[in-house]
Structures are given as C-alpha cells and as structure tokens.
Amino acid sequence: MAAEKNEFVIGILVGAALGAAAALLMAPAAGTETREQVKQKAQEAMDKANEVASQARVKANEVASQVRTTAQDWGDKGRDLVDKGKDLASKVRGTAEEAKDEMKGDIEEAATTA
C-alpha cells in the first residue's frame, strides 16, 4: 500500500513538472521575441542539416573510394587469372604438340618395322 502511495505521489510530481514546463513553453511571448526564437530554431535546423549533409558527403566519398579500390583489385585479379589461363593453355598446347610428335614418330617406326 505504501509503495502504491509513493508511486502515486511521484506520478503527481512528475505530472506537475511536465505541466509547468509545457506552460512555460506555450506561454505567449512578444512578437519580436517569438520571431527571434523562430529565427534561431530555423538557423539551428539549417546548421544541423548542413552538418548532416557534410557528413553524408564525406561518407559517400569514403564508400566511392573503397568501391574504386575493390573494383581495381578485382580487375587486377581477373587479369592475373587470364594471364595464368593463357600460360596454362600454352603449356597444354606445347605438351600436346610434343605428344603428337612422339606418337607420330612411334607410328612411323612401327610402320617401318612391320
């Protein structure tokens, strides 16, 4: 019972504080003061928007740089693989030519001895 009473009292106090803050914020101010507050808040919003835009540009440039580097790395790896493939194909052709020549010699030798 005491805990419920304490929670109720705390609720009343918090509600009163929030109500007082809302009353201060909603109280009418002089036209000049209100315009100055609006101007200040608008400037703060513009400053924040410029800051966010600047951070977005920096991040976009970082990402673009990373993408360029990664694409360049992949291109280099692809060229290396193509070069290795060409070397392997050349070796296979050379080995096939050698085998063909050897078999041709064996066939010719077998034909002459038969």
VMD Tcl script that draws the C-alpha trace (Angstrom):
set ca {
  {0.00 0.00 0.00}
  {2.82 2.38 0.87}
  {4.56 1.61 -2.46}
  {1.40 2.42 -4.38}
  {1.06 5.70 -2.46}
  {4.70 6.61 -3.23}
  {4.20 5.82 -6.92}
  {1.08 7.98 -6.95}
  {2.89 10.91 -5.34}
  {5.81 10.55 -7.75}
  {3.35 10.49 -10.63}
  {1.71 13.69 -9.36}
  {5.09 15.43 -9.00}
  {6.29 14.35 -12.46}
  {2.98 15.41 -14.00}
  {3.18 18.80 -12.29}
  {6.75 19.34 -13.52}
  {5.79 18.40 -17.07}
  {2.76 20.66 -16.91}
  {4.84 23.60 -15.66}
  {7.39 23.07 -18.44}
  {4.64 22.89 -21.05}
  {3.04 26.05 -19.68}
  {6.33 27.92 -19.94}
  {6.87 26.72 -23.49}
  {3.34 27.53 -24.58}
  {3.10 30.93 -22.86}
  {2.69 33.73 -25.36}
  {5.81 35.78 -25.97}
  {6.19 39.19 -27.52}
  {6.13 39.18 -31.36}
  {9.78 40.22 -31.61}
  {10.83 37.55 -29.13}
  {8.79 34.87 -30.92}
  {10.26 35.83 -34.31}
  {13.76 35.70 -32.81}
  {13.09 32.24 -31.36}
  {11.73 31.03 -34.70}
  {14.74 32.52 -36.49}
  {17.14 30.88 -34.01}
  {15.46 27.47 -34.30}
  {15.44 27.72 -38.10}
  {19.16 28.56 -38.08}
  {19.86 25.63 -35.75}
  {17.92 23.34 -38.08}
  {19.88 24.65 -41.11}
  {23.18 24.18 -39.29}
  {22.24 20.62 -38.37}
  {21.11 19.89 -41.94}
  {24.39 21.26 -43.30}
  {26.35 19.16 -40.81}
  {24.44 16.01 -41.76}
  {24.89 16.78 -45.48}
  {28.62 17.31 -44.96}
  {28.94 14.02 -43.08}
  {26.97 12.28 -45.84}
  {29.34 13.70 -48.49}
  {32.38 12.52 -46.54}
  {30.88 9.05 -46.11}
  {29.88 8.89 -49.79}
  {33.42 9.80 -50.82}
  {34.84 7.13 -48.50}
  {32.49 4.50 -49.93}
  {33.26 5.57 -53.50}
  {36.97 5.28 -52.79}
  {36.52 1.82 -51.31}
  {34.44 0.74 -54.32}
  {37.10 2.04 -56.73}
  {39.85 0.23 -54.82}
  {37.87 -3.01 -54.68}
  {36.99 -2.83 -58.38}
  {40.62 -2.16 -59.23}
  {41.71 -5.14 -57.09}
  {39.16 -7.40 -58.78}
  {40.27 -6.17 -62.19}
  {43.89 -6.92 -61.32}
  {42.98 -10.40 -60.05}
  {40.91 -11.04 -63.18}
  {43.81 -10.02 -65.42}
  {46.14 -12.27 -63.41}
  {43.75 -15.20 -63.85}
  {43.50 -14.56 -67.59}
  {47.29 -14.46 -67.86}
  {47.59 -17.72 -65.88}
  {44.94 -19.29 -68.11}
  {46.84 -18.23 -71.22}
  {50.09 -19.63 -69.80}
  {48.39 -22.91 -68.94}
  {46.80 -23.15 -72.38}
  {50.18 -22.51 -73.97}
  {51.79 -25.24 -71.86}
  {48.98 -27.66 -72.72}
  {49.41 -26.89 -76.44}
  {53.16 -27.44 -76.12}
  {52.67 -30.74 -74.30}
  {50.06 -31.85 -76.85}
  {52.41 -30.98 -79.72}
  {55.21 -32.97 -78.08}
  {52.90 -35.93 -77.50}
  {51.66 -35.74 -81.09}
  {55.20 -35.64 -82.45}
  {56.23 -38.55 -80.22}
  {53.21 -40.61 -81.27}
  {53.82 -39.77 -84.91}
  {57.39 -41.00 -84.54}
  {56.23 -44.17 -82.82}
  {53.66 -44.82 -85.56}
  {56.22 -44.22 -88.32}
  {58.70 -46.54 -86.55}
  {56.05 -49.21 -86.13}
  {55.08 -48.92 -89.80}
  {58.67 -49.31 -90.98}
  {59.34 -52.31 -88.78}
  {56.17 -54.09 -89.64}
}
mol new
graphics top color blue
foreach p $ca { graphics top sphere $p radius 0.5 }
foreach p [lrange $ca 0 end-1] q [lrange $ca 1 end] { graphics top cylinder $p $q radius 0.2 }
display resetview
